[in-house]
Amino acid sequence: MEHRKLPHTETIRFQAREIVVEGPLPAERLTGLTLHAQLDAFRRPPEQLQALIEIAALPEGRIIAARDGDTIVGYVTFHYPDELERWSEGNMADLIELGAVEVADDYRGLGLAKRLISLAFRGGQLENVIVYTTEYYWHWDLEGTGLSVWDYRAMMEKLMKEVGMVWFATDDPEICAHPANCLMVRIGREVPLSSVEQFDRVRFRQRFMY
């Protein structure tokens, strides 16, 4: 299938500097950048930058980044589901995971997460795929934000709804492990019914829960 990558760029002012939000970025562009030291939620910044480069090189992979000069201060990733997770079981070419969303602490309050995600969907480039994200409360920065589990969940839902992602039910054990966890999904306008039905089969292993 066609993985449309239509690069877009926008800029915002921050403390007399310009923050550039751009993507999807090619792997070779990322190699010339560094990752902000505060972007360490998943692994050490140099190792995470290498992971971003590898994702950008994938046919379906896309990295949207916010940068201050040559330093990435926020990013969002899109890629196929991990082969060890249930979402890969349908072998769907048109199912893409919105994976990590991370913004450096010093740059919070600028709406960068919203800008990153919105830019990723611009130009109809994701209308031929189902985009999903799994929200687990143990990945959330509750301490850094000072938010409760439920306030953080509401914030994430609001963020994802900006691009038309909505809550979907599932019997996935990890999501069902805590009531704050959730699955959010956006089905593109060009996605065939057969793919929607296949995704439903992946969402529910227990058929009686349809």
KEKE-3310 file (N, C-alpha, C; in steps of 0.2 Angstrom, whole numbers, plus 5000, padded with zeros to 4 digits):
npx = (5004:5001:5011:5009:5019:5020:5028:5027:5029:5030:5032:5035:5035:5047:5053:5061:5066:5064:5054:5054:5042:5041:5039:5034:5050:5065:5077:5090:5090:5087:5099:5108:5104:5102:5096:5086:5092:5082:5073:5070:5062:5060:5072:5090:5094:5104:5102:5089:5087:5094:5084:5074:5079:5080:5066:5061:5067:5060:5047:5034:5036:5036:5042:5038:5044:5049:5060:5073:5084:5097:5093:5082:5067:5055:5044:5035:5030:5026:5022:5022:5013:5022:5029:5027:5016:4998:4992:4998:4994:4984:4991:4990:4992:4988:4987:4992:5003:5002:5015:5026:5025:5033:5039:5051:5054:5056:5050:5037:5020:5018:5010:5015:5014:5001:5003:5013:5006:4995:5001:5006:4995:4991:4986:4979:4987:4986:4974:4972:4974:4972:4974:4980:4982:4989:4985:4993:4993:5005:5015:5014:5019:5016:5021:5029:5020:5011:4998:4983:4979:4967:4965:4976:4973:4962:4968:4976:4966:4959:4969:4971:4959:4960:4964:4954:4954:4946:4939:4940:4933:4940:4946:4959:4971:4981:4977:4965:4969:4969:4957:4960:4968:4968:4962:4964:4957:4958:4950:4954:4947:4948:4949:4946:4931:4934:4946:4942:4934:4943:4952:4943:4942:4955:4954:4946:4947:4938:4924:4911:4911:4909)
npy = (4994:5012:5023:5038:5052:5068:5081:5095:5111:5122:5137:5143:5156:5158:5164:5174:5166:5155:5141:5126:5116:5101:5089:5073:5068:5064:5050:5054:5068:5068:5063:5074:5081:5084:5076:5084:5085:5082:5073:5059:5049:5036:5030:5034:5050:5050:5036:5036:5045:5038:5028:5035:5039:5026:5023:5033:5029:5018:5011:5014:5022:5037:5052:5066:5082:5094:5107:5117:5126:5116:5106:5094:5096:5090:5077:5066:5049:5037:5021:5004:4992:4984:4968:4959:4963:4962:4970:4968:4956:4955:4957:4969:4980:4993:4998:5008:5013:5027:5031:5035:5051:5065:5079:5091:5096:5110:5116:5114:5119:5126:5121:5111:5097:5096:5103:5095:5083:5087:5092:5080:5074:5082:5087:5076:5065:5053:5047:5035:5025:5016:5024:5021:5023:5017:5021:5020:5022:5020:5025:5039:5055:5059:5064:5074:5083:5085:5081:5072:5054:5053:5066:5067:5057:5063:5074:5068:5062:5073:5079:5069:5069:5081:5077:5069:5057:5044:5036:5018:5003:4988:4971:4969:4964:4972:4985:4984:4982:4993:5006:5018:5017:5017:5014:5023:5028:5032:5031:5032:5041:5034:5021:5004:4994:4981:4982:4988:4979:4969:4975:4976:4962:4961:4969:4963:4948:4939:4935:4937:4949:4959)
npz = (5000:4999:5007:5012:5013:5017:5019:5030:5038:5051:5061:5078:5090:5104:5118:5111:5101:5087:5086:5077:5069:5061:5048:5040:5044:5035:5038:5036:5038:5052:5057:5058:5069:5087:5102:5115:5132:5141:5136:5140:5143:5138:5134:5136:5129:5117:5113:5110:5100:5090:5089:5084:5071:5065:5064:5056:5044:5040:5028:5032:5043:5052:5058:5067:5072:5084:5084:5092:5085:5081:5090:5095:5103:5105:5100:5089:5086:5072:5067:5062:5072:5086:5084:5094:5101:5102:5093:5081:5076:5066:5054:5046:5033:5034:5047:5059:5072:5083:5092:5103:5111:5116:5125:5129:5146:5148:5137:5138:5139:5127:5119:5110:5109:5104:5092:5085:5083:5076:5064:5059:5053:5043:5026:5022:5023:5031:5028:5022:5031:5047:5062:5078:5096:5111:5127:5142:5160:5167:5159:5160:5164:5178:5190:5186:5180:5189:5189:5192:5190:5182:5178:5169:5160:5155:5149:5139:5131:5126:5119:5109:5102:5095:5083:5078:5084:5094:5108:5109:5112:5119:5123:5127:5138:5144:5143:5149:5162:5170:5174:5169:5158:5140:5123:5109:5093:5076:5061:5045:5031:5019:5022:5019:5022:5025:5032:5043:5049:5051:5060:5071:5074:5079:5090:5099:5106:5112:5105:5109:5115:5105)
capx = (5000:5005:5012:5010:5023:5019:5031:5025:5033:5027:5036:5032:5040:5048:5059:5064:5068:5059:5054:5052:5039:5041:5039:5038:5057:5069:5082:5096:5089:5088:5106:5112:5101:5103:5090:5086:5093:5076:5069:5073:5056:5060:5079:5095:5093:5107:5099:5082:5088:5095:5078:5070:5082:5078:5059:5061:5069:5055:5043:5028:5038:5036:5044:5037:5049:5050:5067:5076:5090:5098:5091:5075:5064:5049:5043:5030:5032:5021:5025:5018:5013:5027:5027:5026:5010:4992:4990:5001:4991:4980:4995:4987:4997:4985:4986:4998:5003:5005:5018:5029:5024:5037:5041:5055:5050:5058:5046:5030:5015:5018:5005:5019:5011:4995:5005:5016:5001:4991:5005:5006:4989:4990:4986:4976:4992:4984:4967:4971:4976:4969:4979:4978:4987:4987:4987:4994:4995:5012:5019:5012:5023:5011:5025:5032:5015:5007:4991:4981:4979:4961:4966:4981:4969:4957:4972:4978:4960:4958:4975:4970:4953:4961:4965:4949:4955:4941:4940:4937:4933:4944:4947:4966:4973:4985:4972:4960:4973:4968:4952:4963:4971:4963:4963:4961:4958:4956:4949:4954:4941:4949:4950:4940:4927:4937:4951:4939:4932:4949:4954:4938:4944:4961:4952:4942:4948:4932:4920:4905:4911:4907)
capy = (5000:5018:5027:5045:5056:5074:5086:5101:5115:5128:5140:5147:5160:5156:5167:5177:5161:5151:5133:5124:5110:5099:5082:5068:5070:5058:5048:5058:5074:5067:5062:5080:5084:5081:5076:5087:5080:5080:5068:5053:5045:5029:5028:5039:5054:5047:5030:5037:5048:5032:5024:5039:5038:5020:5023:5037:5025:5013:5014:5016:5026:5044:5056:5073:5084:5101:5108:5123:5126:5109:5102:5091:5097:5087:5073:5060:5043:5033:5015:4998:4989:4979:4961:4955:4965:4960:4974:4966:4950:4956:4958:4974:4985:5000:4999:5012:5015:5033:5028:5040:5058:5067:5086:5092:5100:5117:5118:5113:5125:5129:5117:5107:5090:5097:5105:5089:5078:5090:5092:5073:5072:5087:5086:5070:5059:5047:5045:5028:5020:5017:5026:5020:5024:5014:5025:5017:5027:5020:5029:5046:5059:5061:5068:5080:5087:5086:5079:5065:5049:5055:5073:5066:5054:5068:5078:5064:5061:5080:5080:5064:5071:5086:5075:5065:5050:5043:5030:5012:4997:4982:4966:4969:4963:4978:4991:4982:4981:4999:5009:5025:5015:5017:5013:5028:5026:5036:5027:5037:5041:5030:5014:5000:4991:4975:4983:4990:4973:4965:4978:4974:4956:4961:4973:4958:4941:4936:4937:4939:4956:4964)
capz = (5000:4998:5013:5010:5017:5014:5024:5032:5042:5054:5067:5083:5094:5111:5121:5106:5096:5083:5086:5070:5070:5054:5047:5042:5043:5033:5042:5035:5042:5059:5059:5059:5075:5094:5106:5121:5137:5145:5132:5142:5146:5135:5135:5135:5123:5111:5110:5108:5093:5085:5087:5079:5064:5062:5063:5050:5038:5038:5023:5035:5049:5052:5064:5067:5077:5086:5086:5093:5081:5079:5095:5095:5110:5106:5094:5090:5081:5069:5064:5063:5079:5088:5082:5100:5103:5099:5087:5075:5074:5060:5048:5043:5031:5035:5054:5061:5079:5085:5098:5108:5111:5121:5124:5134:5151:5147:5132:5139:5139:5121:5114:5105:5107:5099:5085:5082:5081:5070:5058:5056:5049:5038:5019:5021:5022:5034:5027:5020:5037:5054:5067:5085:5101:5118:5133:5149:5165:5170:5155:5160:5169:5184:5195:5183:5178:5195:5187:5194:5184:5178:5174:5164:5155:5151:5144:5133:5127:5123:5114:5103:5099:5091:5076:5077:5087:5099:5112:5106:5117:5118:5128:5128:5145:5147:5143:5154:5168:5174:5171:5166:5152:5135:5116:5105:5086:5070:5055:5039:5026:5013:5024:5017:5027:5027:5036:5049:5052:5053:5066:5076:5076:5083:5097:5103:5105:5114:5100:5112:5117:5100)
cpx = (5004:5005:5014:5014:5024:5022:5028:5029:5029:5032:5032:5037:5041:5054:5063:5068:5063:5060:5051:5048:5038:5041:5034:5046:5061:5074:5088:5096:5090:5095:5110:5109:5103:5096:5091:5087:5087:5071:5072:5068:5057:5067:5084:5094:5097:5104:5092:5082:5090:5089:5074:5072:5080:5070:5058:5063:5064:5050:5036:5030:5038:5038:5042:5041:5048:5057:5069:5083:5091:5096:5083:5072:5057:5048:5037:5032:5026:5025:5021:5019:5019:5025:5025:5019:5004:4990:4993:4998:4987:4984:4992:4992:4994:4983:4992:4998:5006:5008:5020:5027:5028:5039:5045:5052:5051:5053:5039:5026:5015:5013:5009:5017:5006:4998:5009:5011:4997:4994:5005:5001:4987:4990:4983:4980:4990:4977:4966:4973:4972:4975:4977:4984:4984:4990:4987:4996:5002:5017:5019:5017:5018:5015:5027:5026:5011:5000:4989:4980:4973:4962:4971:4977:4965:4962:4974:4972:4959:4963:4973:4964:4954:4962:4959:4949:4950:4942:4937:4938:4938:4945:4955:4968:4977:4981:4967:4963:4971:4962:4954:4966:4966:4966:4960:4962:4955:4956:4949:4948:4941:4950:4944:4937:4930:4942:4948:4937:4938:4952:4949:4940:4950:4959:4949:4944:4942:4926:4913:4905:4910:4901)
cpy = (5006:5021:5034:5049:5063:5079:5092:5104:5121:5131:5143:5151:5158:5159:5170:5172:5158:5144:5131:5117:5107:5091:5080:5070:5063:5057:5052:5065:5074:5066:5068:5084:5080:5081:5079:5083:5078:5075:5062:5048:5038:5026:5034:5043:5051:5041:5031:5041:5043:5028:5028:5039:5031:5020:5027:5033:5020:5015:5017:5021:5033:5047:5063:5076:5092:5102:5116:5123:5119:5104:5100:5092:5094:5082:5068:5055:5040:5027:5009:4995:4984:4972:4957:4958:4963:4963:4972:4959:4950:4956:4963:4979:4992:5001:5002:5014:5022:5031:5033:5047:5061:5075:5087:5097:5107:5120:5117:5119:5129:5126:5113:5101:5091:5098:5099:5084:5080:5090:5085:5071:5077:5085:5079:5064:5053:5045:5038:5023:5021:5018:5024:5021:5020:5018:5021:5022:5026:5023:5036:5049:5063:5066:5074:5085:5089:5084:5072:5060:5051:5062:5072:5062:5059:5073:5075:5063:5068:5081:5075:5066:5077:5084:5069:5058:5050:5037:5024:5007:4991:4977:4965:4969:4969:4984:4990:4982:4987:5003:5016:5023:5015:5016:5019:5027:5032:5032:5032:5036:5036:5022:5010:4996:4984:4976:4985:4984:4969:4968:4976:4967:4956:4964:4968:4951:4937:4939:4940:4946:4961:4968)
cpz = (5000:5005:5012:5015:5014:5019:5024:5037:5045:5060:5072:5087:5101:5113:5116:5101:5092:5084:5080:5072:5063:5054:5042:5040:5040:5038:5042:5038:5049:5062:5061:5066:5081:5097:5113:5127:5141:5142:5134:5145:5144:5136:5135:5129:5117:5108:5108:5101:5088:5084:5083:5072:5061:5060:5056:5043:5036:5033:5027:5041:5047:5058:5063:5073:5078:5087:5087:5091:5079:5085:5095:5102:5110:5099:5095:5084:5079:5066:5065:5070:5080:5087:5088:5103:5099:5093:5080:5072:5068:5053:5043:5040:5032:5042:5056:5068:5080:5092:5103:5106:5117:5120:5130:5140:5150:5142:5132:5140:5132:5116:5109:5104:5102:5092:5081:5079:5075:5064:5055:5051:5043:5031:5018:5020:5026:5034:5025:5025:5043:5059:5074:5090:5108:5123:5139:5154:5167:5165:5156:5165:5174:5188:5192:5181:5184:5194:5191:5188:5180:5175:5168:5158:5151:5146:5138:5128:5123:5117:5107:5099:5094:5084:5074:5080:5093:5102:5109:5112:5115:5124:5129:5135:5148:5148:5149:5161:5173:5171:5168:5159:5146:5128:5113:5097:5081:5064:5049:5034:5021:5015:5022:5023:5030:5032:5043:5053:5055:5060:5072:5079:5081:5090:5101:5102:5107:5110:5103:5114:5112:5102)
residu = (MET:GLU:HIS:ARG:LYS:LEU:PRO:HIS:THR:GLU:THR:ILE:ARG:PHE:GLN:ALA:ARG:GLU:ILE:VAL:VAL:GLU:GLY:PRO:LEU:PRO:ALA:GLU:ARG:LEU:THR:GLY:LEU:THR:LEU:HIS:ALA:GLN:LEU:ASP:ALA:PHE:ARG:ARG:PRO:PRO:GLU:GLN:LEU:GLN:ALA:LEU:ILE:GLU:ILE:ALA:ALA:LEU:PRO:GLU:GLY:ARG:ILE:ILE:ALA:ALA:ARG:ASP:GLY:ASP:THR:ILE:VAL:GLY:TYR:VAL:THR:PHE:HIS:TYR:PRO:ASP:GLU:LEU:GLU:ARG:TRP:SER:GLU:GLY:ASN:MET:ALA:ASP:LEU:ILE:GLU:LEU:GLY:ALA:VAL:GLU:VAL:ALA:ASP:ASP:TYR:ARG:GLY:LEU:GLY:LEU:ALA:LYS:ARG:LEU:ILE:SER:LEU:ALA:PHE:ARG:GLY:GLY:GLN:LEU:GLU:ASN:VAL:ILE:VAL:TYR:THR:THR:GLU:TYR:TYR:TRP:HIS:TRP:ASP:LEU:GLU:GLY:THR:GLY:LEU:SER:VAL:TRP:ASP:TYR:ARG:ALA:MET:MET:GLU:LYS:LEU:MET:LYS:GLU:VAL:GLY:MET:VAL:TRP:PHE:ALA:THR:ASP:ASP:PRO:GLU:ILE:CYS:ALA:HIS:PRO:ALA:ASN:CYS:LEU:MET:VAL:ARG:ILE:GLY:ARG:GLU:VAL:PRO:LEU:SER:SER:VAL:GLU:GLN:PHE:ASP:ARG:VAL:ARG:PHE:ARG:GLN:ARG:PHE:MET:TYR)
# end
